Amino acid sequence: MTPRVTFAVAARVLAQLRRDHRTVAMLVVLPTLLVSLMWWMFTDSPATFDRVGGPLLAVFPAIIMFTVTSVAVLRERSTGTLARLFTMPMAKLDFLLGYAFAFALIAVVQAAVVVSIALYALDLDIEGAAWQLGVVAVLDGVLGTALGLFASAFAATEFQAVQMMPAVMIPQILLCGLLVPRERLPGVLEAVSDVLPLSYAVDAVAGVAAGNGFGAGAGTDALVVTAFIVAALALGAATLRRRTA
């Protein structure tokens, strides 16, 4: 891995995003709109929104980042851009880390917007610190990016990349504790949820919301999410193909 090459890839991705206003709007604005929609649905039951609003700050950014990054990498590969890039002195890990760094910067903006709106406009009630909620939201966005980069290796077209989203993300949404507490799941499903990254992303957000900050439980969950990010990027580098077969 060469930091200079990694940052060059990140700069290239950010330049592409700067010209793609629709994608930027989807990345930054859509999570806020979805959380706002949930607030509107539970406007007569603020306690319910307080219970599910925090976990949604993990789920929505991860889904959106997954979809955008997996499609973006497929486009690079199917158009031959990735093959041309690899004629230069660039490792696969440089490419993936460059993408991850670029989308991590987007995740910072995304988290700042959605957390600010949720706390100060939608009155999401949390016991923990707002900055810790923001940090976890950034990690969750980067988790979606890393999973999208890894999943892109198993798709041959952009359409297949979009199909990967429900296959990878919906089971995690169902088992992450958002709908049913994980400890109340059947034994087999609870065991499955224990090895899914989104479970720890939701636990980290829920921990901060409950006042169990980085020193009292949420920090451990955040570290597990970070480990999943590193593992997904490493596996992505091992399976990344230069061109679509």
ROVEXRO-995351 format. One record per residue: residue number from 1; x, y, z of N, C-alpha, C in turn. Coordinates in Angstrom, 1 decimal. Last residue first. Example, Ala and Ser with C-alpha at 12.3 -4.5 7.8 and 13.67 -1.06 7.14 Angstrom:
# ROVEXRO-995351
VEXLUM:k:nu:nv:nw:cau:cav:caw:cu:cv:cw
VEXLUM:2:12.8:-2.2:7.1:13.7:-1.1:7.1:12.9:0.0:7.9
VEXLUM:1:13.2:-5.7:7.8:12.3:-4.5:7.8:13.2:-3.3:7.8
END
This chain:
# ROVEXRO-995351
VEXLUM:k:nu:nv:nw:cau:cav:caw:cu:cv:cw
VEXLUM:245:-16.0:-10.4:-16.0:-15.8:-11.6:-16.8:-16.9:-11.7:-17.9
VEXLUM:244:-14.9:-7.1:-15.7:-16.0:-8.0:-15.6:-15.8:-9.2:-16.5
VEXLUM:243:-11.6:-6.6:-14.2:-12.6:-6.4:-15.3:-13.7:-7.4:-15.1
VEXLUM:242:-10.2:-7.1:-11.9:-9.9:-5.9:-12.7:-11.0:-5.6:-13.7
VEXLUM:241:-11.7:-8.0:-8.8:-11.3:-8.3:-10.2:-11.1:-7.1:-11.0
VEXLUM:240:-11.1:-8.6:-5.4:-11.3:-7.6:-6.4:-10.8:-8.1:-7.8
VEXLUM:239:-10.4:-10.3:-3.3:-11.3:-10.8:-4.3:-11.6:-9.8:-5.5
VEXLUM:238:-8.7:-8.9:-1.6:-8.3:-10.3:-2.1:-9.2:-10.8:-3.2
VEXLUM:237:-10.0:-6.6:-1.1:-8.7:-6.5:-1.9:-8.3:-7.9:-2.4
VEXLUM:236:-12.1:-7.6:0.4:-12.4:-7.0:-0.9:-11.1:-6.9:-1.8
VEXLUM:235:-10.8:-8.5:2.6:-11.4:-9.5:1.8:-11.7:-8.9:0.4
VEXLUM:234:-10.1:-5.9:3.6:-9.1:-6.9:3.3:-9.6:-8.0:2.4
VEXLUM:233:-12.6:-4.7:3.9:-11.7:-4.2:3.0:-10.6:-5.1:2.6
VEXLUM:232:-13.7:-6.5:5.9:-14.3:-6.3:4.6:-13.4:-5.7:3.6
VEXLUM:231:-11.9:-6.0:8.0:-12.0:-7.3:7.4:-12.6:-7.3:6.1
VEXLUM:230:-12.4:-3.3:8.6:-11.0:-3.7:8.2:-11.1:-5.1:7.5
VEXLUM:229:-15.1:-3.5:9.4:-14.7:-2.6:8.2:-13.3:-3.1:7.7
VEXLUM:228:-14.9:-5.2:11.6:-15.7:-5.6:10.4:-15.3:-4.8:9.2
VEXLUM:227:-13.6:-3.5:13.3:-12.9:-4.7:12.9:-13.6:-5.3:11.6
VEXLUM:226:-15.5:-1.5:13.7:-14.2:-1.1:13.0:-13.5:-2.4:12.5
VEXLUM:225:-17.4:-3.0:15.1:-17.7:-2.4:13.7:-16.5:-2.1:13.0
VEXLUM:224:-15.9:-3.4:17.4:-16.3:-4.5:16.6:-16.7:-4.1:15.2
VEXLUM:223:-15.7:-0.7:18.3:-14.5:-1.4:17.9:-14.8:-2.7:17.1
VEXLUM:222:-18.4:-0.3:18.9:-17.8:0.5:17.9:-16.5:-0.1:17.4
VEXLUM:221:-18.7:-2.1:21.0:-19.5:-2.3:19.8:-18.8:-1.5:18.6
VEXLUM:220:-17.0:-0.8:22.9:-16.7:-2.2:22.4:-17.4:-2.5:21.1
VEXLUM:219:-18.4:1.6:23.2:-17.0:1.6:22.7:-16.6:0.2:22.2
VEXLUM:218:-20.7:0.9:24.5:-20.8:1.4:23.1:-19.4:1.3:22.4
VEXLUM:217:-19.6:0.3:27.1:-20.3:-0.7:26.3:-20.3:-0.3:24.8
VEXLUM:216:-18.6:2.6:28.4:-19.5:1.8:29.1:-20.3:0.8:28.2
VEXLUM:215:-17.1:4.5:27.0:-16.5:3.8:28.2:-17.3:2.8:28.9
VEXLUM:214:-18.8:5.5:25.1:-17.7:4.7:24.7:-17.0:4.0:25.8
VEXLUM:213:-21.9:5.2:27.0:-21.0:5.8:26.0:-19.8:4.9:25.7
VEXLUM:212:-24.9:4.7:27.6:-23.8:3.8:27.7:-22.7:4.2:26.7
VEXLUM:211:-27.1:6.2:27.0:-26.2:6.8:27.9:-25.0:5.9:28.2
VEXLUM:210:-28.7:5.3:25.0:-29.1:4.9:26.3:-28.2:5.5:27.4
VEXLUM:209:-27.3:6.1:22.7:-28.6:6.7:23.0:-29.1:6.4:24.4
VEXLUM:208:-25.1:4.4:22.9:-24.9:5.8:23.1:-26.2:6.5:23.4
VEXLUM:207:-26.5:2.0:22.4:-25.7:2.2:23.6:-25.5:3.6:23.9
VEXLUM:206:-27.5:2.4:19.8:-28.5:2.2:20.9:-27.8:2.4:22.3
VEXLUM:205:-25.1:2.4:18.4:-26.0:3.6:18.4:-26.9:3.5:19.6
VEXLUM:204:-24.2:-0.2:19.0:-23.4:1.0:19.3:-24.2:2.2:19.4
VEXLUM:203:-26.2:-1.8:17.9:-25.9:-1.8:19.4:-25.1:-0.6:19.8
VEXLUM:202:-26.0:-1.2:15.2:-27.2:-0.8:15.9:-26.9:-0.8:17.4
VEXLUM:201:-23.4:-2.4:14.8:-23.6:-1.0:14.5:-24.9:-0.5:15.2
VEXLUM:200:-23.9:-5.0:15.5:-23.0:-4.2:16.4:-23.1:-2.7:16.1
VEXLUM:199:-25.6:-5.7:13.4:-26.0:-5.9:14.8:-25.2:-5.0:15.7
VEXLUM:198:-24.1:-5.4:11.1:-25.1:-4.4:11.4:-25.6:-4.5:12.8
VEXLUM:197:-22.4:-7.7:11.0:-21.9:-6.4:11.4:-22.9:-5.4:11.8
VEXLUM:196:-23.2:-10.8:12.5:-23.6:-9.8:11.5:-23.1:-8.4:11.9
VEXLUM:195:-23.0:-12.6:14.5:-21.9:-12.6:13.6:-22.2:-11.6:12.4
VEXLUM:194:-25.3:-12.6:15.9:-24.1:-12.3:16.7:-22.9:-12.2:15.7
VEXLUM:193:-27.3:-13.5:14.3:-27.2:-12.1:14.5:-25.9:-11.7:15.1
VEXLUM:192:-26.9:-16.3:14.6:-26.6:-15.6:13.3:-26.4:-14.1:13.5
VEXLUM:191:-27.8:-16.5:17.2:-26.4:-16.9:16.9:-26.0:-16.3:15.6
VEXLUM:190:-30.5:-15.8:16.8:-29.7:-15.0:17.7:-28.2:-15.3:17.4
VEXLUM:189:-31.3:-17.9:15.2:-31.3:-16.6:14.6:-30.4:-15.7:15.5
VEXLUM:188:-31.1:-20.1:17.0:-30.3:-20.1:15.8:-30.2:-18.7:15.2
VEXLUM:187:-33.0:-19.2:19.1:-31.5:-19.4:19.4:-30.7:-19.4:18.1
VEXLUM:186:-35.2:-16.5:18.2:-34.9:-17.9:18.4:-33.4:-18.2:18.4
VEXLUM:185:-34.8:-13.4:20.0:-34.8:-14.1:18.8:-34.7:-15.6:19.1
VEXLUM:184:-34.3:-11.9:22.2:-35.6:-12.6:22.2:-35.8:-13.3:20.9
VEXLUM:183:-31.9:-10.7:21.9:-31.9:-11.7:22.9:-33.3:-12.5:22.9
VEXLUM:182:-32.5:-8.7:20.1:-31.8:-9.9:19.6:-31.8:-11.0:20.6
VEXLUM:181:-35.8:-7.4:19.8:-34.5:-7.5:20.6:-33.8:-8.8:20.3
VEXLUM:180:-37.0:-6.8:16.6:-37.1:-7.6:17.8:-35.8:-7.6:18.5
VEXLUM:179:-36.2:-4.6:15.0:-37.6:-5.1:15.0:-37.9:-5.9:16.3
VEXLUM:178:-33.5:-4.2:15.5:-34.3:-3.1:15.3:-35.8:-3.5:15.4
VEXLUM:177:-31.8:-6.4:15.7:-32.4:-5.9:16.9:-33.4:-4.7:16.7
VEXLUM:176:-30.9:-7.4:13.4:-30.0:-6.5:14.1:-30.6:-6.0:15.4
VEXLUM:175:-32.4:-8.9:11.6:-31.8:-9.6:12.8:-31.0:-8.7:13.7
VEXLUM:174:-33.3:-7.3:9.5:-34.3:-8.1:10.3:-33.7:-8.7:11.6
VEXLUM:173:-30.9:-6.3:8.6:-31.9:-5.4:9.2:-32.9:-6.1:10.0
VEXLUM:172:-29.7:-8.6:7.6:-29.1:-7.9:8.7:-30.1:-7.0:9.4
VEXLUM:171:-31.4:-9.2:5.5:-31.3:-10.1:6.6:-30.7:-9.5:7.8
VEXLUM:170:-30.8:-6.8:3.9:-32.2:-7.0:4.5:-32.1:-8.1:5.6
VEXLUM:169:-28.1:-6.9:2.9:-28.5:-6.0:4.0:-29.9:-6.3:4.7
VEXLUM:168:-27.7:-8.9:1.0:-26.8:-8.7:2.0:-27.3:-7.9:3.2
VEXLUM:167:-30.0:-8.8:-0.7:-29.4:-10.1:-0.3:-28.5:-10.0:0.9
VEXLUM:166:-30.4:-6.1:-1.2:-31.4:-6.9:-0.4:-30.8:-8.2:0.1
VEXLUM:165:-27.8:-5.7:-2.6:-28.2:-4.9:-1.4:-29.3:-5.7:-0.6
VEXLUM:164:-27.5:-7.1:-4.9:-26.8:-7.6:-3.8:-27.3:-6.9:-2.5
VEXLUM:163:-28.9:-5.8:-6.8:-29.5:-6.9:-6.3:-28.8:-7.4:-5.0
VEXLUM:162:-26.9:-3.9:-7.5:-28.1:-3.4:-6.8:-28.9:-4.6:-6.2
VEXLUM:161:-25.3:-5.7:-8.9:-24.8:-5.0:-7.7:-25.9:-4.4:-6.8
VEXLUM:160:-26.8:-6.4:-11.0:-26.5:-7.4:-10.0:-26.0:-6.8:-8.7
VEXLUM:159:-26.7:-3.9:-12.3:-28.0:-4.4:-11.9:-27.8:-5.5:-10.8
VEXLUM:158:-24.0:-3.8:-13.0:-24.5:-2.8:-12.1:-25.9:-3.3:-11.5
VEXLUM:157:-22.7:-7.1:-13.2:-23.3:-5.9:-13.8:-23.7:-5.0:-12.7
VEXLUM:156:-21.5:-9.0:-11.6:-21.0:-8.9:-12.9:-21.5:-7.6:-13.6
VEXLUM:155:-20.5:-9.4:-8.2:-21.5:-9.0:-9.2:-20.8:-8.7:-10.5
VEXLUM:154:-18.6:-9.8:-6.3:-19.4:-11.0:-6.7:-20.5:-10.6:-7.7
VEXLUM:153:-17.4:-7.5:-5.7:-16.5:-8.5:-6.3:-17.4:-9.7:-6.9
VEXLUM:152:-19.1:-6.0:-4.3:-19.0:-5.7:-5.7:-18.2:-6.7:-6.4
VEXLUM:151:-18.8:-6.6:-1.6:-19.9:-7.3:-2.4:-19.7:-7.1:-3.9
VEXLUM:150:-16.7:-4.9:-0.9:-16.5:-6.3:-0.8:-17.5:-7.0:-1.7
VEXLUM:149:-18.0:-2.4:-1.1:-16.8:-2.7:-1.9:-16.5:-4.2:-2.0
VEXLUM:148:-20.1:-2.8:0.7:-20.4:-2.6:-0.7:-19.2:-2.8:-1.6
VEXLUM:147:-18.7:-2.9:3.1:-19.4:-4.1:2.7:-19.8:-4.0:1.2
VEXLUM:146:-17.6:-0.3:3.1:-16.7:-1.5:3.1:-17.4:-2.7:2.6
VEXLUM:145:-20.0:1.2:3.3:-19.0:1.4:2.2:-18.2:0.2:2.0
VEXLUM:144:-21.1:0.4:5.7:-21.8:0.2:4.5:-20.9:0.3:3.3
VEXLUM:143:-19.0:1.4:7.3:-19.3:0.0:7.3:-20.0:-0.4:6.0
VEXLUM:142:-19.3:4.1:7.0:-18.1:3.5:6.4:-18.2:2.0:6.4
VEXLUM:141:-21.7:4.4:8.4:-21.6:4.7:7.0:-20.4:4.1:6.3
VEXLUM:140:-20.8:3.7:10.9:-21.8:2.9:10.3:-21.9:3.2:8.8
VEXLUM:139:-19.0:5.7:11.5:-18.5:4.3:11.4:-19.5:3.4:10.7
VEXLUM:138:-20.8:7.8:11.7:-19.8:7.8:10.6:-19.3:6.4:10.4
VEXLUM:137:-22.3:7.1:13.9:-23.0:7.2:12.6:-22.0:7.2:11.5
VEXLUM:136:-20.3:7.2:15.9:-20.9:5.9:15.5:-21.6:6.0:14.2
VEXLUM:135:-20.0:10.0:15.9:-18.8:9.1:15.5:-19.3:7.8:15.1
VEXLUM:134:-22.5:10.9:16.6:-22.0:11.3:15.3:-20.9:10.4:14.9
VEXLUM:133:-22.6:9.9:19.2:-23.6:9.5:18.3:-23.1:9.8:16.8
VEXLUM:132:-20.6:11.5:20.3:-20.4:10.1:20.2:-21.4:9.4:19.2
VEXLUM:131:-21.7:14.0:20.1:-20.6:13.7:19.3:-20.3:12.2:19.2
VEXLUM:130:-23.9:13.9:22.0:-24.2:14.0:20.5:-23.0:13.6:19.7
VEXLUM:129:-23.8:11.5:24.6:-23.2:12.7:24.0:-23.5:12.7:22.5
VEXLUM:128:-26.9:9.9:25.8:-25.4:10.1:25.6:-25.0:11.4:24.9
VEXLUM:127:-29.6:9.9:25.8:-28.9:10.1:27.1:-27.4:10.4:26.9
VEXLUM:126:-31.8:11.4:23.5:-30.8:10.4:23.8:-30.1:10.8:25.1
VEXLUM:125:-34.6:12.0:21.5:-34.1:12.1:22.9:-33.1:11.0:23.2
VEXLUM:124:-35.1:14.0:18.8:-34.7:12.7:19.2:-34.0:12.7:20.6
VEXLUM:123:-36.1:16.3:17.6:-36.2:16.1:19.1:-36.0:14.7:19.5
VEXLUM:122:-35.9:17.1:15.1:-36.9:16.1:15.3:-37.0:15.7:16.8
VEXLUM:121:-33.9:19.1:15.3:-35.1:19.4:14.6:-36.2:18.4:14.9
VEXLUM:120:-31.9:18.0:16.9:-32.3:19.4:17.1:-33.5:19.8:16.4
VEXLUM:119:-31.5:15.3:16.2:-31.4:15.8:17.6:-32.1:17.1:17.8
VEXLUM:118:-31.8:15.0:13.5:-32.5:14.1:14.4:-32.6:14.7:15.8
VEXLUM:117:-30.1:17.0:12.5:-31.5:17.1:12.2:-32.3:16.3:13.2
VEXLUM:116:-27.6:16.0:13.4:-28.1:17.3:13.8:-29.6:17.5:13.6
VEXLUM:115:-27.5:13.5:12.1:-27.6:13.6:13.6:-28.1:14.9:14.0
VEXLUM:114:-27.5:14.3:9.4:-28.6:13.5:9.9:-28.7:13.5:11.4
VEXLUM:113:-25.1:15.9:9.2:-26.4:16.4:8.8:-27.5:15.6:9.5
VEXLUM:112:-23.1:14.3:10.2:-23.3:15.6:10.8:-24.7:16.1:10.5
VEXLUM:111:-23.2:12.1:8.5:-23.5:11.9:9.9:-23.8:13.3:10.5
VEXLUM:110:-22.5:13.3:6.0:-23.8:12.7:6.1:-24.2:12.6:7.6
VEXLUM:109:-19.9:14.1:6.6:-20.9:15.1:6.3:-22.3:14.6:6.5
VEXLUM:108:-18.8:11.6:7.0:-18.7:12.6:8.1:-19.8:13.7:7.9
VEXLUM:107:-19.2:10.3:4.6:-19.9:9.8:5.8:-19.9:10.8:6.9
VEXLUM:106:-17.4:11.6:3.0:-18.8:11.8:2.7:-19.6:11.4:4.0
VEXLUM:105:-15.1:10.5:4.1:-15.3:11.9:4.2:-16.8:12.3:4.0
VEXLUM:104:-15.6:7.9:3.4:-15.6:8.2:4.8:-15.7:9.7:5.0
VEXLUM:103:-15.3:8.0:0.7:-16.7:7.8:1.2:-16.7:8.1:2.7
VEXLUM:102:-12.5:8.3:0.6:-13.4:9.3:0.0:-14.8:9.2:0.6
VEXLUM:101:-11.7:5.9:1.9:-11.4:7.2:2.5:-12.3:8.3:1.9
VEXLUM:100:-12.7:3.9:0.2:-13.1:4.0:1.5:-12.9:5.3:2.2
VEXLUM:99:-11.2:4.5:-2.2:-12.6:4.6:-2.2:-13.2:4.7:-0.8
VEXLUM:98:-8.6:4.0:-1.1:-8.9:5.3:-1.6:-10.4:5.5:-1.7
VEXLUM:97:-8.9:1.3:-0.4:-8.7:2.3:0.7:-9.0:3.7:0.2
VEXLUM:96:-9.1:0.2:-3.0:-10.2:0.1:-2.1:-10.1:1.1:-0.9
VEXLUM:95:-6.6:1.0:-4.2:-7.8:1.4:-4.8:-9.0:1.3:-3.8
VEXLUM:94:-4.8:-0.2:-2.4:-4.7:1.3:-2.6:-6.1:1.7:-3.2
VEXLUM:93:-5.4:-2.9:-2.8:-5.7:-2.3:-1.5:-5.7:-0.7:-1.6
VEXLUM:92:-4.4:-3.3:-5.3:-5.8:-3.4:-5.1:-6.2:-2.7:-3.8
VEXLUM:91:-1.8:-0.9:-6.1:-2.2:-2.2:-5.6:-3.8:-2.1:-5.4
VEXLUM:90:-0.3:0.6:-8.8:-1.3:0.7:-7.8:-1.8:-0.6:-7.4
VEXLUM:89:1.2:1.8:-11.2:1.8:1.2:-10.0:0.8:1.4:-8.8
VEXLUM:88:-1.2:1.1:-13.9:-0.3:2.0:-13.1:0.2:1.3:-11.9
VEXLUM:87:-2.9:-0.7:-14.6:-1.7:-0.7:-15.4:-0.7:0.3:-14.8
VEXLUM:86:-5.1:-0.2:-13.1:-4.2:-1.2:-12.6:-2.9:-1.4:-13.5
VEXLUM:85:-6.6:1.5:-14.7:-5.9:2.0:-13.4:-4.8:1.1:-12.9
VEXLUM:84:-7.5:-0.2:-16.6:-6.6:0.9:-17.0:-5.8:1.4:-15.7
VEXLUM:83:-9.3:-1.7:-15.0:-8.2:-2.4:-15.7:-7.1:-1.3:-16.1
VEXLUM:82:-11.1:0.3:-14.3:-10.3:-0.3:-13.3:-9.1:-1.0:-13.9
VEXLUM:81:-12.3:1.0:-16.8:-11.5:2.0:-16.1:-10.6:1.3:-15.0
VEXLUM:80:-14.0:-0.7:-18.0:-12.6:-0.9:-18.3:-11.7:0.1:-17.6
VEXLUM:79:-16.6:-0.7:-17.3:-16.2:0.3:-18.4:-14.7:0.1:-18.7
VEXLUM:78:-16.7:-2.5:-15.3:-17.4:-2.8:-16.5:-17.0:-1.9:-17.6
VEXLUM:77:-15.3:-1.2:-13.2:-14.8:-2.5:-13.8:-15.4:-2.7:-15.1
VEXLUM:76:-16.8:1.1:-12.6:-15.3:1.2:-12.9:-14.8:-0.1:-13.6
VEXLUM:75:-19.2:-0.1:-12.0:-19.1:0.8:-13.2:-17.6:0.9:-13.6
VEXLUM:74:-18.6:-1.4:-9.7:-19.0:-2.2:-10.8:-18.8:-1.4:-12.1
VEXLUM:73:-18.1:0.8:-8.0:-17.0:-0.1:-8.4:-17.3:-0.9:-9.6
VEXLUM:72:-20.8:1.8:-7.9:-19.7:2.7:-8.4:-18.5:1.8:-8.8
VEXLUM:71:-22.3:-0.2:-6.7:-22.5:0.2:-8.1:-21.4:1.0:-8.7
VEXLUM:70:-21.1:-0.1:-4.2:-21.1:-1.4:-5.0:-21.3:-1.1:-6.4
VEXLUM:69:-21.6:2.5:-3.3:-20.2:2.1:-3.6:-20.2:0.8:-4.4
VEXLUM:68:-24.5:2.6:-3.2:-23.7:3.6:-4.1:-22.3:3.0:-4.3
VEXLUM:67:-25.2:0.6:-1.4:-25.7:0.6:-2.7:-24.8:1.4:-3.6
VEXLUM:66:-23.8:1.3:1.0:-23.6:0.0:0.4:-24.0:0.0:-1.1
VEXLUM:65:-24.9:3.8:1.6:-23.5:3.7:1.2:-23.2:2.4:0.5
VEXLUM:64:-27.5:3.0:2.2:-27.3:3.9:1.1:-25.8:3.8:0.7
VEXLUM:63:-27.1:1.3:4.5:-27.8:0.8:3.2:-27.4:1.7:2.0
VEXLUM:62:-25.9:3.0:6.3:-25.2:1.8:5.9:-25.8:1.3:4.6
VEXLUM:61:-27.8:5.0:6.8:-26.5:5.3:6.1:-25.8:4.1:5.5
VEXLUM:60:-29.9:3.3:8.0:-30.1:4.1:6.7:-28.8:4.4:6.0
VEXLUM:59:-28.8:2.2:10.4:-29.3:1.4:9.3:-29.3:2.1:8.0
VEXLUM:58:-28.1:4.2:12.2:-27.1:3.2:11.8:-27.5:2.5:10.5
VEXLUM:57:-30.3:5.6:12.6:-29.1:6.3:12.2:-27.9:5.4:11.8
VEXLUM:56:-32.0:3.7:13.6:-32.1:4.1:12.2:-31.0:4.9:11.7
VEXLUM:55:-31.3:3.6:16.3:-30.8:2.6:15.4:-31.0:2.9:13.9
VEXLUM:54:-32.7:6.2:17.0:-31.2:6.0:17.1:-30.7:4.9:16.2
VEXLUM:53:-35.4:5.6:16.6:-34.7:6.7:15.8:-33.2:6.5:15.8
VEXLUM:52:-36.6:3.8:18.2:-36.1:3.3:16.9:-35.3:4.4:16.2
VEXLUM:51:-37.1:5.3:20.6:-36.6:3.9:20.7:-36.0:3.5:19.3
VEXLUM:50:-38.2:7.7:19.8:-36.9:7.7:20.5:-36.3:6.4:20.6
VEXLUM:49:-40.5:6.8:18.6:-39.4:7.3:17.7:-38.1:7.4:18.5
VEXLUM:48:-41.8:6.0:20.9:-41.5:5.0:19.9:-40.4:5.5:19.0
VEXLUM:47:-42.2:8.4:22.1:-41.4:7.4:22.8:-40.9:6.3:21.8
VEXLUM:46:-44.0:9.8:20.4:-42.6:10.2:20.5:-41.7:9.2:21.2
VEXLUM:45:-46.5:9.3:18.8:-45.9:8.4:19.8:-44.4:8.7:19.8
VEXLUM:44:-47.3:10.9:16.9:-48.2:10.8:18.0:-47.7:9.8:19.1
VEXLUM:43:-45.3:10.6:15.0:-45.5:11.9:15.6:-46.4:11.9:16.8
VEXLUM:42:-44.4:8.4:13.6:-44.6:8.3:15.0:-44.8:9.6:15.7
VEXLUM:41:-44.2:9.4:11.0:-45.0:8.3:11.2:-45.4:8.1:12.7
VEXLUM:40:-42.3:11.4:11.4:-43.7:11.8:11.0:-44.6:10.6:11.3
VEXLUM:39:-40.0:9.9:11.9:-40.5:10.8:12.9:-42.0:11.2:12.6
VEXLUM:38:-39.8:8.7:9.4:-40.1:7.8:10.5:-40.6:8.7:11.7
VEXLUM:37:-39.2:10.9:7.9:-40.4:10.2:7.6:-40.8:9.3:8.7
VEXLUM:36:-36.7:11.5:8.9:-37.8:12.5:9.1:-39.1:11.8:8.8
VEXLUM:35:-35.2:9.4:8.0:-35.4:9.5:9.5:-36.6:10.5:9.7
VEXLUM:34:-35.4:10.0:5.3:-35.9:8.8:5.8:-36.2:8.8:7.3
VEXLUM:33:-34.1:12.5:5.1:-35.5:12.4:4.7:-36.1:11.1:5.3
VEXLUM:32:-31.5:11.7:6.0:-32.3:12.7:6.8:-33.8:12.6:6.4
VEXLUM:31:-30.7:10.0:3.9:-30.9:9.5:5.3:-31.7:10.4:6.1
VEXLUM:30:-30.8:11.9:1.6:-31.7:10.8:1.7:-31.8:10.2:3.2
VEXLUM:29:-28.6:13.7:1.8:-30.0:14.2:2.1:-30.9:13.0:2.4
VEXLUM:28:-26.2:12.4:1.2:-26.3:13.3:2.3:-27.7:13.6:2.8
VEXLUM:27:-26.6:10.6:-1.0:-25.8:10.2:0.2:-26.0:11.1:1.4
VEXLUM:26:-28.3:12.0:-2.7:-28.7:10.8:-2.2:-27.9:10.4:-0.9
VEXLUM:25:-26.6:14.2:-3.3:-27.9:14.4:-2.6:-28.4:13.2:-2.0
VEXLUM:24:-24.6:12.8:-4.6:-24.3:13.5:-3.4:-25.5:13.8:-2.6
VEXLUM:23:-26.0:11.9:-6.8:-25.5:11.0:-5.9:-25.2:11.6:-4.6
VEXLUM:22:-26.7:14.4:-8.0:-27.7:13.5:-7.6:-27.2:12.5:-6.6
VEXLUM:21:-24.2:15.5:-8.7:-25.0:16.2:-7.7:-26.1:15.2:-7.1
VEXLUM:20:-21.4:14.8:-9.6:-22.6:14.0:-9.6:-23.5:14.5:-8.5
VEXLUM:19:-19.1:16.2:-9.3:-19.8:16.5:-10.5:-21.1:15.8:-10.6
VEXLUM:18:-18.2:15.2:-6.9:-18.5:16.6:-6.9:-19.3:17.0:-8.2
VEXLUM:17:-17.6:12.6:-7.5:-18.8:12.9:-6.8:-19.2:14.3:-6.8
VEXLUM:16:-15.2:13.0:-8.9:-16.3:12.4:-9.6:-17.6:12.7:-8.9
VEXLUM:15:-13.6:14.0:-6.8:-13.9:14.8:-7.9:-15.0:14.3:-8.8
VEXLUM:14:-13.6:11.7:-5.1:-14.3:12.9:-4.7:-14.6:13.9:-5.8
VEXLUM:13:-12.1:10.0:-6.7:-13.5:9.7:-6.4:-14.2:10.9:-6.0
VEXLUM:12:-9.6:11.4:-6.7:-10.3:11.1:-8.0:-11.8:10.8:-7.7
VEXLUM:11:-8.9:11.3:-4.1:-9.2:12.6:-4.7:-9.9:12.5:-6.0
VEXLUM:10:-8.6:8.6:-3.7:-9.6:9.2:-3.0:-10.0:10.6:-3.6
VEXLUM:9:-6.3:8.2:-5.4:-7.6:7.5:-5.7:-8.8:8.2:-5.0
VEXLUM:8:-4.5:9.7:-3.9:-4.8:10.1:-5.3:-6.1:9.4:-5.8
VEXLUM:7:-4.4:8.3:-1.6:-5.0:9.6:-1.5:-5.3:10.1:-2.9
VEXLUM:6:-3.1:6.0:-2.6:-4.4:5.9:-1.9:-5.1:7.2:-1.9
VEXLUM:5:-0.6:7.0:-3.5:-1.6:6.5:-4.5:-3.0:6.4:-3.9
VEXLUM:4:0.4:7.8:-1.0:0.3:8.8:-2.1:-0.7:8.3:-3.1
VEXLUM:3:0.5:5.3:0.5:-0.4:6.4:0.9:-0.6:7.4:-0.2
VEXLUM:2:0.5:2.2:-0.9:1.3:3.5:-1.0:0.3:4.6:-0.6
VEXLUM:1:0.8:-1.2:0.0:0.0:0.0:0.0:0.9:1.2:0.0
END
